[in-house]
Amino acid sequence: MKPGIWLLLAGLAATPAYSDEFTEEDLKRWQAEYMKVMQKGEKLFHSTLGTNQVSCDQCHPNGANTHPETYPKFQKQLGKVATLREMINWCLQNPLEGKPLPLDSDEMIALEAYIVWERRGVPLAPGKH
C-alpha cells in the first residue's frame, strides 16, 4: 500500500467521532416531553379501549407481565416473531374486543412508552420467554 494511503487511513482512525451536542435544558425538555407521552399511555392503559369494558390493567396491573424488554420475540398467539406493538394490537383486538391501532399512531406510541416506563431498569433480553 502506498505511504499516502497509510497516512490517510491513520488520520481517519485518529479522528474522534462526535455525537450531537445538547444542553442540560435540552435533556430536561426531552424528558418532560417523554413523560407527557408516557402519562397519556398510562391513562390509555387504564381505560377501556375495546367494546367490552375491559382495560389493559385488568390483566396487567401497572404493566405487569408485559415484558417489553423481551421483544421482539416469538408470540404463539400471532404465530411469528412479533414486536411489542403487534402484541398490544393483539390484546386490543382479542381480550378487549376492540380495533387495532396504527403502529405509528400517537396512542400506540403512548401505550408503548407507558409499558416500557413501568419496566425501566430491567435489562434487555430480546427473544426471552
C-alpha positions as CSV (number, residue, x, y, z in Angstrom):
1,M,0.0,0.0,0.0
2,K,1.3,3.5,-0.8
3,P,2.5,5.6,2.1
4,G,-0.1,8.3,1.3
5,I,-2.9,5.9,1.8
6,W,-1.5,4.7,5.1
7,L,-1.3,8.4,6.3
8,L,-4.9,8.9,5.2
9,L,-6.1,5.8,6.9
10,A,-4.2,6.6,10.1
11,G,-5.7,10.1,10.0
12,L,-9.2,8.7,9.7
13,A,-8.7,6.3,12.5
14,A,-7.4,9.1,14.7
15,T,-10.3,11.4,14.0
16,P,-12.6,11.3,17.1
17,A,-16.3,10.6,16.5
18,Y,-18.5,13.4,17.7
19,S,-22.1,13.0,18.8
20,D,-24.8,15.6,18.8
21,E,-24.2,18.2,21.4
22,F,-27.1,19.1,23.8
23,T,-27.5,21.1,26.9
24,E,-29.0,20.3,30.3
25,E,-32.0,22.3,29.2
26,D,-32.4,20.0,26.2
27,L,-32.3,17.0,28.4
28,K,-35.0,18.4,30.7
29,R,-37.2,19.4,27.8
30,W,-36.9,15.9,26.2
31,Q,-37.6,14.2,29.5
32,A,-40.7,16.3,30.0
33,E,-41.9,15.5,26.5
34,Y,-41.4,11.8,27.1
35,M,-43.2,12.0,30.5
36,K,-46.2,13.7,28.8
37,V,-46.5,10.8,26.3
38,M,-45.9,8.2,29.0
39,Q,-48.7,9.7,31.1
40,K,-51.0,9.7,28.1
41,G,-50.2,6.0,27.7
42,E,-50.9,5.4,31.4
43,K,-54.3,6.9,31.0
44,L,-55.0,4.8,27.9
45,F,-53.7,1.6,29.7
46,H,-56.2,2.2,32.5
47,S,-59.2,3.0,30.2
48,T,-61.5,0.8,28.2
49,L,-60.1,0.7,24.7
50,G,-62.4,-2.0,23.4
51,T,-66.1,-2.8,23.3
52,N,-66.4,-5.0,26.4
53,Q,-65.4,-2.5,29.2
54,V,-62.1,-4.4,29.8
55,S,-58.9,-2.4,30.2
56,C,-55.3,-3.4,29.8
57,D,-54.6,-3.0,33.5
58,Q,-57.2,-5.7,34.4
59,C,-54.8,-8.3,33.1
60,H,-51.6,-6.3,33.6
61,P,-51.7,-4.1,36.7
62,N,-49.1,-1.4,36.4
63,G,-47.9,-3.0,33.2
64,A,-47.1,-6.3,35.0
65,N,-46.3,-9.4,32.9
66,T,-45.9,-7.4,29.6
67,H,-42.1,-7.8,29.5
68,P,-41.3,-5.2,26.8
69,E,-37.6,-5.9,27.3
70,T,-38.1,-9.3,25.7
71,Y,-39.4,-8.1,22.3
72,P,-39.1,-8.8,19.5
73,K,-39.8,-12.5,20.3
74,F,-41.9,-15.4,19.1
75,Q,-45.5,-14.9,20.1
76,K,-47.6,-18.1,19.9
77,Q,-50.8,-16.1,19.7
78,L,-49.5,-14.5,16.5
79,G,-47.6,-17.5,15.2
80,K,-44.5,-15.4,14.5
81,V,-41.7,-13.2,15.9
82,A,-43.5,-10.1,16.8
83,T,-42.9,-6.6,18.2
84,L,-44.4,-5.2,21.4
85,R,-46.7,-3.0,19.3
86,E,-48.1,-6.1,17.4
87,M,-48.8,-7.8,20.7
88,I,-50.5,-4.6,22.0
89,N,-52.8,-4.8,19.0
90,W,-53.5,-8.5,19.6
91,C,-54.6,-7.6,23.1
92,L,-56.8,-4.7,21.8
93,Q,-58.5,-7.0,19.3
94,N,-58.9,-10.1,21.4
95,P,-59.3,-9.6,25.2
96,L,-60.5,-6.0,24.8
97,E,-62.6,-6.8,21.7
98,G,-61.5,-3.5,20.1
99,K,-59.9,-2.2,16.9
100,P,-56.1,-2.3,16.3
101,L,-54.2,0.9,16.4
102,P,-51.9,2.0,13.6
103,L,-48.4,1.0,14.7
104,D,-47.2,4.6,14.4
105,S,-50.1,6.3,16.0
106,D,-49.7,8.6,18.9
107,E,-51.9,6.3,21.0
108,M,-49.7,3.2,20.2
109,I,-46.5,5.1,21.0
110,A,-48.0,6.4,24.3
111,L,-49.1,2.8,25.3
112,E,-45.6,1.5,24.5
113,A,-44.0,4.4,26.4
114,Y,-46.0,3.6,29.5
115,I,-45.4,-0.2,29.3
116,V,-41.6,0.4,28.9
117,W,-41.6,3.0,31.6
118,E,-43.1,0.5,34.1
119,R,-40.2,-1.9,33.3
120,R,-37.4,0.7,33.3
121,G,-34.1,-0.6,34.6
122,V,-34.8,-4.2,33.5
123,P,-32.0,-5.4,31.2
124,L,-32.9,-6.0,27.6
125,A,-33.5,-9.7,26.8
126,P,-34.9,-10.0,23.2
127,G,-36.4,-13.3,22.4
128,K,-36.7,-14.4,26.0
129,H,-39.7,-16.3,27.3
